[in-house]
Amino acid sequence: MNFHIENLSTSRIAYVRQVGPYGPANSHTMETLKTWARSKNLLTETAILFGIPQDNPETTPPLSMQV
């Protein structure tokens, strides 16, 4: 595995969290963030969007949600 470390300037970060198995909900979560950012005029050409998975879906079973 190759790593690349990059120093970024100080920035404010907005995020949304999606808990559960990988799949369509991930796309929905990112669209929710983009919709919010557009409404605040933050989704510009210089905006950086990224997703950070917390687990490897090949080795970590989905979290069972209990309501």
Beta strands, then each sheet from edge to edge (+ up, - down):
end
